[in-house]
Amino acid sequence: MEAKERIEWLRKELHRHNHNYYILNNPEISDLEFDKMMRELQDLEQTHPEFYDPNSPTMRVGSDLNKEFNQVAHKYPMLSLANTYSEAEVADFYERVKKGLEGEDFEICCELKYDGTSISLIYEDGRLVQAITRGDGVQGDDVTANVKTIRSIPLQLASGDYPRSFEIRGEILMPWKVFEELNLEREANEEPLFANPRNAASGTLKLQNSKEVARRRLDSYLYYLLGESLPTDGHFENLQKARSWGFKISDGMKKCKTLQEVLDYIDYWDVERKNLPVATDGIVLKVNSLTQQRHLGYTAKSPRWAIAYKFQAERALTKLEKVTYQVGRTGVITPVANLTPVQLAGTIVKRASIHNADVIEGLDLHIGDMVYVEKGGEIIPKITGVESSFRNNLTGEKVRFITVCPECGTPLVRYEGEAAHYCPNDVTCPPQIKGKIEHFISRKAMNIDGLGPETVALFYNAGYFQDVTSIYNIFYRKGEIQTLDEFYDKNPWEFMNIPGFKSKSVIKIMKSVKNSLLVPYPRVLFALGIRFVGETTAKLLAKSFPSIELLASAKFQDLLDVEGVGDVIAESIIRYFADERNIHLISELKANGLQFALSEETLTERTDKLSGKSIVISGVFSKHSRDEYKNMIEIHGGKNIGSISSKTSFILAGENMGPAKLDKAQKLGIPIVNEDDFLSMIE
């Protein structure tokens, strides 16, 4: 079989198997066989680039290349639905439809309201050509590259009677299981947790790295077909057709002919939705006939032929068995409620957040209490109340916040103005040491690939990692290590017995450690993990103190003069540099070649031309990327801000600036500056 024929056959088969697995839930082959076919196709496509196809199954893996999102106008505006929260309001909607249709018979299509992020998919000749977010309803971001990584969205439709050109809309979702795994990973890295799967899906879809999007395993459900030549006049019937073309359509849809049938549907799914693998927050009711939809028309904001019924926030009653305490990399102590397992919003909840000592005191918690756990808006579980009527002689003692670190026994401290308690022992407290190393190697810090939390823990427990300098002592040795053989000769390789840690892992880490020497000073400063010094604060400090020596010798008032630095941060920095062990650590890292000062080039480029100006960036640019413009603003003394307010100095605007932002800017009288004028401004 010639290469072209083999490539086409593999693509067709992989599309089919992908549909069987992700849509029909009925795989014909094993994962191993699927991966083998995918690898063969990848190899053939690499050897024969002349047969490139943007919708090949190999596009599902995503790319590391960063791209700015272009804004695209919607052919059909994406309007919001009016919300209702009671069955009485549903009845009112039903009566309005009946009155609007002047006595005509009608059907209501009932469907689940999936809690994700809206998407519009455009197909030409059965091929996905564009995917656009809702945006402001008039235009949205082109996220085609990211959407191609979602395996439940077909890139190429199988043979069928689909229109030559059509649009299908739906929801991009993050399944509960993936959401929980992602938050556990973020928790381990002490990154902010996603509040709910909707936020996680939305944030993921807007990532600039489609390879990372692919890793997060998003899903989809499609629920609305648009076009000039649709198969039928029925919304429900059109979606069943779309199902036959390969789209993932909910099995929960139902046509109802009476109000009582609609209310029965709502009652059924208010309970049954808890067993679904994805988040839902209500029911959508639509008049089924497209002709009747057109007759009913629209208000200024929403269609008259559809409405959304929102479920009440779900909560459950369960028993508080005990409270445990976790120590984070910055020493913050987090209390965790351990509960009798209970089902809540599609998952089994065993643990819930209590946040801090004030919350414990406010709830008046006792061991053995029956507590209410809630996922308001499907958020991370938290205790919202105690059912005191269940208290009896068997209820245990009152929960009191601990006074010493559960890991190292050091007395805890609570800084003025802070709700959290901290373990101040950031030098020998095991979770803090491991956490500091994990933070140091993270992507936004030194970006050392090949080491993860599990490997760091294994190396620490085996005695090879004492602090972050151990990474360079083992994997770099002040530039002495040049080859893998030399590396093996100079290291005690008993830890090579660590599962999964082989020569390929060593090479990957060595390369990454060497590359980390190029990481600029502000990120190195952030990587040190000084308590309360985040990514933004590290940039501001580096700008005010261009070398680590200047920062180390800074007085309290000098630090307070830096924008965004208050008493707590200033005290933390003074405390950090007062510890000789930290000075020694920095000295060791400097000896290995890490950058602890702004480069001469950066210092030469710095000006105060934008000093005191707060600038919003919006639109698509042709001469530089958004990140490059953000860097220019910082170099010239300006401040990047995300939203428009009366304090905004001006907006750096490219093509396709969002109409909502433009309207707000005009109302507030905020100047609009284009690329050329901005570049002239800073030259």
C-alpha positions as CSV (number, residue, x, y, z in Angstrom):
1,M,0.0,0.0,0.0
2,E,1.4,3.4,-1.0
3,A,2.1,6.0,1.7
4,K,-0.8,8.2,0.6
5,E,-3.3,5.4,0.7
6,R,-2.0,4.1,4.0
7,I,-2.2,7.6,5.6
8,E,-5.8,8.1,4.3
9,W,-6.8,4.6,5.6
10,L,-5.2,5.2,9.1
11,R,-6.9,8.6,9.3
12,K,-10.3,7.1,8.5
13,E,-9.9,4.2,10.9
14,L,-8.7,6.4,13.7
15,H,-11.6,8.8,13.3
16,R,-13.9,5.9,13.5
17,H,-12.3,4.3,16.5
18,N,-12.3,7.8,18.2
19,H,-16.0,8.1,17.6
20,N,-16.6,4.5,19.0
21,Y,-14.7,5.3,22.1
22,Y,-15.7,8.9,23.0
23,I,-19.2,9.1,21.6
24,L,-20.6,5.6,21.5
25,N,-18.7,4.3,24.5
26,N,-18.1,1.1,22.6
27,P,-14.4,0.6,21.7
28,E,-13.6,-2.1,19.1
29,I,-9.8,-2.1,19.8
30,S,-7.5,-1.8,22.8
31,D,-5.8,1.4,23.8
32,L,-2.5,-0.2,22.8
33,E,-3.7,-1.0,19.3
34,F,-5.1,2.6,18.9
35,D,-1.8,4.1,20.1
36,K,0.1,1.9,17.7
37,M,-2.0,3.1,14.7
38,M,-1.6,6.7,15.9
39,R,2.2,6.4,16.1
40,E,2.3,4.9,12.6
41,L,0.3,7.8,11.2
42,Q,2.5,10.3,13.0
43,D,5.6,8.7,11.5
44,L,4.1,8.6,8.0
45,E,2.9,12.3,8.2
46,Q,6.4,13.3,9.3
47,T,8.0,11.5,6.4
48,H,5.4,12.8,3.9
49,P,4.6,16.4,4.8
50,E,3.1,16.8,1.3
51,F,0.0,14.9,2.6
52,Y,-0.7,17.4,5.5
53,D,-4.3,17.6,6.7
54,P,-5.3,20.1,9.4
55,N,-8.0,17.7,10.5
56,S,-5.9,14.6,10.9
57,P,-6.4,12.6,14.1
58,T,-2.8,13.5,15.0
59,M,-3.9,17.1,15.5
60,R,-5.6,15.9,18.7
61,V,-2.4,16.1,20.7
62,G,-2.0,19.8,20.4
63,S,1.0,22.0,19.9
64,D,3.5,23.8,22.2
65,L,3.4,26.9,20.0
66,N,1.7,30.0,21.5
67,K,-0.8,31.8,19.4
68,E,-2.9,34.9,20.1
69,F,-6.6,34.4,19.6
70,N,-8.2,36.2,16.8
71,Q,-11.7,37.6,17.4
72,V,-14.4,36.4,14.9
73,A,-17.9,37.8,14.4
74,H,-20.7,35.3,14.9
75,K,-22.9,34.7,11.8
76,Y,-25.8,34.2,14.3
77,P,-25.6,36.1,17.6
78,M,-25.1,33.9,20.7
79,L,-27.8,35.3,23.0
80,S,-28.2,34.4,26.7
81,L,-31.3,32.6,28.0
82,A,-33.6,34.2,30.6
83,N,-33.3,32.3,33.9
84,T,-36.1,31.0,36.1
85,Y,-35.8,29.4,39.6
86,S,-39.3,28.1,40.3
87,E,-41.9,25.8,38.8
88,A,-44.3,28.7,38.9
89,E,-42.1,30.7,36.6
90,V,-41.8,27.7,34.3
91,A,-45.6,27.6,34.2
92,D,-45.6,31.4,33.3
93,F,-43.2,30.7,30.4
94,Y,-45.4,27.9,29.2
95,E,-48.5,30.1,29.2
96,R,-46.6,32.9,27.4
97,V,-45.7,30.5,24.7
98,K,-49.2,29.3,24.4
99,K,-50.5,32.8,24.1
100,G,-47.8,33.8,21.6
101,L,-48.7,30.9,19.4
102,E,-52.4,31.8,19.5
103,G,-53.6,28.3,20.5
104,E,-51.4,26.3,18.1
105,D,-50.3,22.9,19.4
106,F,-46.6,23.0,20.4
107,E,-44.0,20.8,21.9
108,I,-41.3,21.7,24.4
109,C,-37.9,20.1,24.0
110,C,-36.4,19.6,27.5
111,E,-32.6,19.2,27.8
112,L,-30.0,19.3,30.5
113,K,-28.2,22.6,31.0
114,Y,-24.6,21.6,31.1
115,D,-22.3,23.9,33.2
116,G,-19.4,24.5,30.9
117,T,-18.3,27.1,28.4
118,S,-20.3,27.8,25.2
119,I,-18.8,27.0,21.8
120,S,-19.8,27.4,18.2
121,L,-18.5,24.9,15.7
122,I,-18.5,25.6,12.0
123,Y,-18.4,22.8,9.4
124,E,-17.8,23.0,5.7
125,D,-18.2,19.8,3.6
126,G,-18.2,17.7,6.8
127,R,-14.9,19.2,8.1
128,L,-14.4,21.3,11.2
129,V,-13.1,24.6,9.9
130,Q,-13.6,27.0,12.9
131,A,-14.4,26.9,16.6
132,I,-15.5,30.2,18.3
133,T,-16.2,31.0,21.9
134,R,-19.3,32.9,22.9
135,G,-17.4,36.1,23.7
136,D,-19.8,39.0,24.0
137,G,-22.4,37.2,21.9
138,V,-21.6,39.3,18.8
139,Q,-18.0,38.0,18.4
140,G,-15.8,35.5,20.1
141,D,-12.3,34.1,20.1
142,D,-11.1,31.6,17.5
143,V,-10.0,28.6,19.5
144,T,-10.0,26.1,16.7
145,A,-6.5,24.7,17.5
146,N,-7.6,24.0,21.1
147,V,-10.9,22.5,20.2
148,K,-9.3,20.1,17.9
149,T,-7.7,18.4,20.9
150,I,-11.2,17.5,22.3
151,R,-11.8,13.9,21.2
152,S,-15.6,14.0,21.5
153,I,-15.7,16.7,18.8
154,P,-15.4,15.2,15.3
155,L,-12.8,16.7,13.0
156,Q,-14.2,14.9,9.9
157,L,-17.8,13.7,9.7
158,A,-18.6,10.2,8.5
159,S,-20.7,10.0,5.3
160,G,-24.2,11.3,5.9
161,D,-26.9,13.7,4.8
162,Y,-25.4,16.7,6.6
163,P,-25.7,20.2,4.9
164,R,-22.7,21.4,3.0
165,S,-22.4,24.3,5.5
166,F,-23.7,24.5,9.0
167,E,-23.0,25.6,12.6
168,I,-23.5,23.5,15.7
169,R,-23.4,24.9,19.2
170,G,-22.8,23.3,22.6
171,E,-20.9,23.3,25.7
172,I,-17.2,22.5,26.4
173,L,-17.0,20.6,29.7
174,M,-14.4,19.3,32.1
175,P,-15.6,16.0,33.6
176,W,-15.8,15.8,37.4
177,K,-13.0,13.2,37.5
178,V,-10.6,15.3,35.5
179,F,-11.5,18.4,37.5
180,E,-10.7,16.7,40.8
181,E,-7.4,15.4,39.4
182,L,-6.4,18.8,38.1
183,N,-7.2,20.5,41.4
184,L,-5.2,17.9,43.4
185,E,-2.3,18.6,41.1
186,R,-2.7,22.4,41.6
187,E,-3.1,22.0,45.3
188,A,0.2,20.0,45.4
189,N,1.8,22.9,43.5
190,E,0.1,25.4,45.8
191,E,-1.5,27.0,42.8
192,P,-5.0,28.6,43.0
193,L,-7.7,26.0,42.8
194,F,-10.4,26.2,40.1
195,A,-13.7,27.0,41.8
196,N,-15.7,24.7,39.5
197,P,-15.5,22.6,36.3
198,R,-17.0,25.5,34.3
199,N,-14.1,27.9,35.3
200,A,-11.6,25.1,34.7
201,A,-13.1,24.4,31.2
202,S,-13.2,28.0,30.3
203,G,-9.6,28.7,31.5
204,T,-8.3,25.6,29.7
205,L,-10.0,26.5,26.4
206,K,-8.2,29.9,26.5
207,L,-4.8,28.5,27.2
208,Q,-2.2,29.5,24.6
209,N,-0.6,26.0,24.6
210,S,-2.9,23.5,22.9
211,K,-0.7,20.6,24.1
212,E,-1.7,21.5,27.7
213,V,-5.3,21.7,26.6
214,A,-5.1,18.2,25.2
215,R,-3.6,17.0,28.6
216,R,-6.7,18.2,30.4
217,R,-9.1,15.9,28.6
218,L,-12.1,18.2,28.0
219,D,-15.4,16.9,26.8
220,S,-18.4,18.3,25.0
221,Y,-22.2,18.1,24.4
222,L,-23.8,19.7,21.4
223,Y,-27.3,21.1,21.6
224,Y,-28.2,23.5,18.8
225,L,-28.0,23.2,15.0
226,L,-28.1,26.3,12.8
227,G,-27.9,26.8,9.0
228,E,-29.7,27.7,5.8
229,S,-30.8,24.1,4.9
230,L,-31.4,22.1,8.1
231,P,-32.8,18.6,7.8
232,T,-36.2,19.2,9.5
233,D,-38.3,21.8,11.2
234,G,-37.9,20.1,14.6
235,H,-35.0,21.1,17.0
236,F,-35.1,17.7,18.6
237,E,-35.2,15.9,15.3
238,N,-32.2,17.9,13.9
239,L,-30.1,17.0,16.9
240,Q,-30.9,13.3,16.4
241,K,-29.7,13.7,12.8
242,A,-26.5,15.4,14.2
243,R,-26.0,12.4,16.4
244,S,-26.0,10.1,13.3
245,W,-23.3,12.4,11.7
246,G,-21.0,11.7,14.7
247,F,-21.8,14.5,17.2
248,K,-22.1,13.9,21.0
249,I,-25.7,14.7,21.8
250,S,-27.2,14.2,25.2
251,D,-29.4,11.1,25.8
252,G,-31.3,13.2,28.3
253,M,-33.3,15.2,25.8
254,K,-37.1,14.7,25.7
255,K,-40.0,16.2,23.9
256,C,-43.0,17.2,26.1
257,K,-46.5,18.0,25.1
258,T,-47.9,19.3,28.4
259,L,-46.7,21.4,31.3
260,Q,-47.0,18.5,33.7
261,E,-44.6,16.5,31.5
262,V,-42.1,19.4,31.6
263,L,-42.4,19.6,35.4
264,D,-41.9,15.8,35.8
265,Y,-38.8,16.1,33.6
266,I,-37.4,18.8,35.9
267,D,-38.1,16.7,39.1
268,Y,-36.5,13.6,37.6
269,W,-33.2,15.3,36.6
270,D,-33.0,17.4,39.8
271,V,-32.2,14.0,41.5
272,E,-30.6,12.0,38.6
273,R,-28.1,14.6,37.5
274,K,-26.1,13.8,40.6
275,N,-25.0,10.6,38.8
276,L,-23.8,12.3,35.7
277,P,-20.0,12.5,35.0
278,V,-20.2,16.2,34.2
279,A,-21.6,19.3,36.0
280,T,-25.1,20.5,35.3
281,D,-26.9,23.5,36.8
282,G,-30.4,23.4,35.3
283,I,-32.8,22.5,32.5
284,V,-33.2,24.3,29.2
285,L,-36.7,24.4,27.7
286,K,-37.1,25.2,24.0
287,V,-40.1,25.3,21.7
288,N,-39.3,22.4,19.3
289,S,-40.6,23.8,16.0
290,L,-38.2,26.2,14.3
291,T,-41.1,27.8,12.5
292,Q,-42.8,28.5,15.8
293,Q,-39.5,29.8,17.2
294,R,-39.3,32.3,14.4
295,H,-42.9,33.3,15.1
296,L,-42.2,33.9,18.8
297,G,-39.0,35.9,18.1
298,Y,-36.7,37.5,20.5
299,T,-36.5,40.2,23.1
300,A,-33.4,42.5,23.1
301,K,-31.4,40.0,25.2
302,S,-32.9,36.5,24.8
303,P,-35.3,34.3,22.7
304,R,-38.9,34.2,23.7
305,W,-39.1,30.5,22.7
306,A,-36.6,29.3,25.3
307,I,-35.8,29.6,29.0
308,A,-33.4,28.1,31.5
309,Y,-34.6,26.6,34.8
310,K,-31.7,26.8,37.4
311,F,-31.4,24.1,40.1
312,Q,-30.9,25.2,43.7
313,A,-27.4,24.9,45.1
314,E,-26.9,21.3,46.2
315,R,-26.0,20.3,49.8
316,A,-25.8,17.2,51.8
317,L,-25.8,16.3,55.5
318,T,-23.1,14.0,56.7
319,K,-20.9,13.3,59.8
320,L,-17.7,15.1,60.7
321,E,-15.4,12.2,61.7
322,K,-12.2,14.2,62.4
323,V,-10.2,17.3,61.4
324,T,-6.7,16.9,60.0
325,Y,-4.2,19.6,59.1
326,Q,-2.0,20.0,56.0
327,V,1.2,22.0,55.8
328,G,1.8,23.9,52.5
329,R,5.1,24.9,51.0
330,T,4.8,28.4,52.5
331,G,4.0,26.9,55.9
332,V,0.3,27.8,55.8
333,I,-1.7,25.3,57.9
334,T,-5.0,24.3,56.3
335,P,-7.6,22.4,58.3
336,V,-9.5,19.7,56.4
337,A,-12.8,18.1,57.5
338,N,-12.8,14.3,57.1
339,L,-16.4,13.2,56.5
340,T,-18.5,10.1,56.3
341,P,-18.6,9.7,52.5
342,V,-21.7,11.3,50.9
343,Q,-22.7,11.8,47.3
344,L,-22.8,15.5,46.2
345,A,-23.1,17.0,42.7
346,G,-21.9,13.9,40.9
347,T,-19.0,12.9,43.2
348,I,-18.5,11.1,46.5
349,V,-17.3,13.7,49.0
350,K,-15.0,12.5,51.8
351,R,-13.2,15.8,52.6
352,A,-14.2,19.4,52.7
353,S,-12.5,22.7,53.4
354,I,-12.8,24.6,56.7
355,H,-10.4,27.3,55.6
356,N,-9.0,28.6,58.9
357,A,-9.4,28.9,62.7
358,D,-12.0,31.7,62.4
359,V,-14.3,29.5,60.3
360,I,-13.9,26.6,62.8
361,E,-14.8,28.9,65.7
362,G,-17.7,30.5,63.8
363,L,-19.2,27.1,63.0
364,D,-18.7,25.9,66.6
365,L,-17.6,22.5,65.3
366,H,-17.5,19.3,67.4
367,I,-16.2,15.9,66.4
368,G,-19.2,13.8,65.5
369,D,-21.4,16.7,64.4
370,M,-23.8,16.3,61.5
371,V,-22.6,19.0,59.1
372,Y,-24.0,20.5,55.9
373,V,-21.6,20.3,52.9
374,E,-22.4,22.4,49.9
375,K,-21.2,22.9,46.3
376,G,-22.8,26.2,45.7
377,G,-22.6,26.7,42.0
378,E,-20.8,23.3,41.9
379,I,-17.7,24.6,43.8
380,I,-15.2,22.7,45.8
381,P,-16.9,21.2,48.9
382,K,-17.1,23.3,52.0
383,I,-18.9,23.0,55.3
384,T,-21.6,25.6,55.5
385,G,-23.4,24.8,58.7
386,V,-24.0,22.4,61.6
387,E,-27.2,20.6,62.4
388,S,-27.1,21.1,66.1
389,S,-30.4,19.2,66.7
390,F,-28.3,15.9,66.2
391,R,-25.9,16.7,69.0
392,N,-26.1,14.4,72.0
393,N,-23.9,12.8,74.7
394,L,-22.0,10.9,72.1
395,T,-20.8,14.0,70.2
396,G,-17.1,14.5,70.7
397,E,-15.0,17.4,71.9
398,K,-15.0,20.9,70.4
399,V,-12.6,21.3,67.5
400,R,-9.8,23.6,68.4
401,F,-7.2,24.8,66.0
402,I,-3.7,23.2,66.6
403,T,-0.9,25.3,68.2
404,V,2.1,23.4,66.8
405,C,3.0,22.2,63.3
406,P,1.8,18.6,62.8
407,E,4.9,17.8,60.8
408,C,7.8,19.3,62.8
409,G,6.3,20.4,66.1
410,T,7.3,24.0,65.7
411,P,4.8,26.5,67.5
412,L,2.6,28.1,64.9
413,V,2.4,31.9,64.3
414,R,-0.4,34.1,63.0
415,Y,0.7,37.3,61.3
416,E,-1.3,40.5,61.9
417,G,-4.0,40.9,59.3
418,E,-3.8,37.3,58.2
419,A,-6.5,34.7,58.7
420,A,-4.1,31.7,58.3
421,H,-1.7,30.2,60.8
422,Y,1.8,29.4,59.7
423,C,4.7,27.1,60.6
424,P,7.7,29.5,60.7
425,N,10.2,26.6,60.3
426,D,10.8,26.9,56.6
427,V,14.2,25.3,56.8
428,T,13.7,21.9,58.3
429,C,9.9,21.3,58.1
430,P,9.6,18.4,55.6
431,P,6.5,19.5,53.6
432,Q,7.9,23.0,53.3
433,I,11.3,21.7,52.0
434,K,9.6,19.5,49.5
435,G,7.1,22.2,48.6
436,K,9.9,24.7,48.1
437,I,11.7,22.4,45.7
438,E,8.5,21.6,43.8
439,H,7.8,25.4,43.6
440,F,11.4,26.1,42.5
441,I,11.2,23.6,39.5
442,S,7.6,24.6,38.5
443,R,6.9,26.0,35.0
444,K,6.5,29.6,36.1
445,A,9.7,29.5,38.2
446,M,12.8,27.6,36.9
447,N,10.8,25.3,34.6
448,I,12.9,22.2,35.3
449,D,11.2,19.4,33.4
450,G,11.5,15.7,34.4
451,L,11.1,16.2,38.1
452,G,7.6,16.0,39.6
453,P,6.2,16.0,43.2
454,E,6.5,12.2,43.5
455,T,10.1,12.1,42.3
456,V,11.0,15.0,44.5
457,A,9.5,13.2,47.5
458,L,11.4,10.0,46.7
459,F,14.7,11.9,46.4
460,Y,14.0,13.8,49.6
461,N,13.1,10.7,51.6
462,A,16.2,9.0,50.2
463,G,18.4,11.8,51.5
464,Y,19.5,13.2,48.1
465,F,17.5,16.5,48.2
466,Q,18.2,18.7,51.2
467,D,17.1,21.9,49.4
468,V,17.0,23.4,45.9
469,T,20.8,23.5,45.6
470,S,20.8,19.7,45.6
471,I,19.3,19.8,42.1
472,Y,22.4,21.6,40.8
473,N,24.9,19.6,42.9
474,I,23.6,16.4,41.4
475,F,22.6,17.3,37.9
476,Y,24.9,20.1,37.0
477,R,28.0,20.3,39.3
478,K,28.9,23.9,38.3
479,G,29.2,23.0,34.7
480,E,31.5,20.0,35.1
481,I,29.0,17.4,33.9
482,Q,29.1,17.3,30.1
483,T,28.0,13.8,29.1
484,L,25.8,11.0,30.5
485,D,28.9,8.8,31.1
486,E,30.6,11.5,33.2
487,F,27.3,11.9,35.1
488,Y,27.2,8.2,35.9
489,D,30.9,8.2,36.9
490,K,30.5,11.1,39.4
491,N,27.3,10.1,41.2
492,P,26.3,7.4,43.6
493,W,23.7,5.7,41.5
494,E,21.8,3.7,44.0
495,F,18.9,6.1,43.6
496,M,18.7,5.0,40.0
497,N,16.5,2.2,41.4
498,I,13.7,4.8,41.8
499,P,10.8,3.4,39.7
500,G,10.6,5.0,36.2
501,F,13.9,7.0,36.8
502,K,16.2,5.8,34.0
503,S,18.8,7.4,31.7
504,K,16.3,9.2,29.6
505,S,15.0,10.9,32.7
506,V,18.5,11.9,33.6
507,I,19.2,13.4,30.2
508,K,15.9,15.3,30.3
509,I,16.7,16.8,33.7
510,M,20.3,17.6,32.9
511,K,19.2,19.6,29.8
512,S,16.4,21.3,31.7
513,V,18.7,22.2,34.6
514,K,21.3,23.7,32.2
515,N,18.5,25.7,30.5
516,S,17.4,27.1,33.9
517,L,20.6,29.1,34.0
518,L,19.0,31.3,31.4
519,V,15.9,32.1,33.5
520,P,15.8,35.8,34.2
521,Y,16.3,37.4,37.7
522,P,12.6,38.1,38.4
523,R,11.6,34.5,37.9
524,V,14.6,33.3,40.0
525,L,13.5,35.6,42.7
526,F,10.0,34.1,42.5
527,A,11.4,30.6,42.5
528,L,13.1,31.2,45.9
529,G,9.7,30.9,47.5
530,I,10.0,33.8,49.9
531,R,6.8,33.8,51.8
532,F,4.1,36.2,50.3
533,V,6.3,37.0,47.3
534,G,4.3,35.9,44.3
535,E,5.1,36.2,40.6
536,T,3.9,39.8,40.2
537,T,5.6,41.0,43.4
538,A,8.9,39.4,42.3
539,K,8.8,41.4,39.1
540,L,8.1,44.7,41.0
541,L,10.9,43.9,43.5
542,A,13.4,43.1,40.7
543,K,12.5,46.4,39.0
544,S,13.2,48.4,42.2
545,F,16.2,46.3,43.3
546,P,18.0,45.1,40.1
547,S,20.2,42.7,42.0
548,I,19.8,40.2,44.8
549,E,22.4,42.1,46.9
550,L,20.4,45.3,46.7
551,L,17.3,43.5,47.7
552,A,19.1,41.7,50.6
553,S,20.3,45.0,52.0
554,A,17.0,46.9,51.5
555,K,15.6,48.6,54.6
556,F,12.0,48.1,55.7
557,Q,10.9,51.5,54.4
558,D,12.8,50.9,51.1
559,L,10.6,47.8,50.6
560,L,7.4,49.7,51.5
561,D,8.2,52.2,48.8
562,V,7.7,49.4,46.2
563,E,4.2,49.4,44.7
564,G,2.2,46.4,46.0
565,V,4.5,45.7,49.0
566,G,2.9,46.2,52.4
567,D,4.1,45.5,56.0
568,V,3.5,41.7,55.8
569,I,5.6,41.3,52.6
570,A,8.3,43.6,53.7
571,E,8.7,41.9,57.1
572,S,8.8,38.5,55.3
573,I,11.6,39.7,53.0
574,I,13.6,41.2,55.9
575,R,13.2,37.9,57.8
576,Y,14.3,35.8,54.8
577,F,17.5,37.6,54.3
578,A,18.3,37.8,58.0
579,D,18.6,34.0,58.0
580,E,22.2,32.9,57.2
581,R,21.0,29.6,55.8
582,N,19.1,31.5,53.0
583,I,22.2,33.7,52.3
584,H,24.2,30.5,51.9
585,L,21.6,28.9,49.6
586,I,21.6,32.0,47.3
587,S,25.5,31.9,47.3
588,E,25.4,28.3,46.2
589,L,22.9,29.0,43.5
590,K,24.9,32.0,42.2
591,A,28.0,29.8,42.1
592,N,26.1,27.4,39.8
593,G,25.4,30.3,37.4
594,L,21.8,31.3,38.2
595,Q,20.8,34.9,37.3
596,F,20.5,37.1,40.4
597,A,20.6,40.5,38.7
598,L,18.8,42.1,35.8
599,S,20.8,41.8,32.6
600,E,22.7,44.8,31.2
601,E,20.4,44.7,28.2
602,T,17.3,45.0,30.4
603,L,18.9,47.8,32.5
604,T,19.8,49.7,29.3
605,E,16.3,49.4,27.9
606,R,14.6,50.5,31.1
607,T,13.0,54.0,31.1
608,D,10.3,55.8,33.0
609,K,8.4,56.9,29.9
610,L,5.2,55.0,31.1
611,S,5.8,55.6,34.8
612,G,2.5,55.9,36.8
613,K,0.4,54.7,33.8
614,S,-2.0,51.8,34.1
615,I,-2.6,50.2,30.7
616,V,-5.1,47.7,29.3
617,I,-4.2,45.6,26.2
618,S,-7.0,44.6,23.9
619,G,-7.3,43.1,20.4
620,V,-5.0,41.4,18.0
621,F,-1.6,42.8,17.1
622,S,0.5,42.5,13.9
623,K,3.9,43.9,15.0
624,H,4.4,42.2,18.4
625,S,2.6,39.7,20.5
626,R,0.6,40.6,23.6
627,D,3.4,39.2,25.9
628,E,5.9,41.4,24.1
629,Y,3.8,44.5,24.6
630,K,3.3,43.6,28.3
631,N,7.0,43.3,28.7
632,M,7.5,46.7,26.9
633,I,5.1,48.3,29.3
634,E,6.9,47.0,32.3
635,I,10.4,47.9,31.0
636,H,9.2,51.5,30.5
637,G,7.7,51.8,34.0
638,G,4.1,51.1,33.2
639,K,1.6,48.7,34.8
640,N,-0.4,46.1,33.0
641,I,-4.0,45.8,34.2
642,G,-6.7,43.4,33.0
643,S,-9.9,45.5,33.1
644,I,-11.0,49.0,32.2
645,S,-11.8,51.5,35.0
646,S,-11.7,55.2,35.6
647,K,-8.0,54.7,36.7
648,T,-7.0,53.3,33.3
649,S,-4.5,55.6,31.6
650,F,-5.1,54.3,28.1
651,I,-5.9,51.2,26.1
652,L,-3.3,49.7,23.8
653,A,-5.7,48.5,21.1
654,G,-5.1,46.1,18.1
655,E,-7.5,44.9,15.5
656,N,-10.9,43.5,16.6
657,M,-11.0,45.1,20.0
658,G,-14.0,43.8,21.9
659,P,-17.1,46.0,21.5
660,A,-17.9,45.8,25.2
661,K,-14.4,47.2,26.1
662,L,-14.6,49.8,23.4
663,D,-18.0,51.0,24.7
664,K,-16.8,51.1,28.3
665,A,-13.7,53.0,27.3
666,Q,-15.7,55.6,25.3
667,K,-18.1,56.1,28.2
668,L,-15.2,56.7,30.7
669,G,-13.3,58.8,28.2
670,I,-10.3,56.4,28.2
671,P,-7.9,57.2,25.3
672,I,-7.4,54.5,22.7
673,V,-3.8,54.1,21.5
674,N,-2.8,52.0,18.4
675,E,0.4,50.0,17.9
676,D,2.2,52.6,15.9
677,D,1.4,55.4,18.4
678,F,2.4,53.2,21.3
679,L,5.8,52.3,19.7
680,S,6.4,56.0,19.0
681,M,5.6,56.8,22.6
682,I,8.3,54.5,24.0
683,E,11.0,55.1,21.3
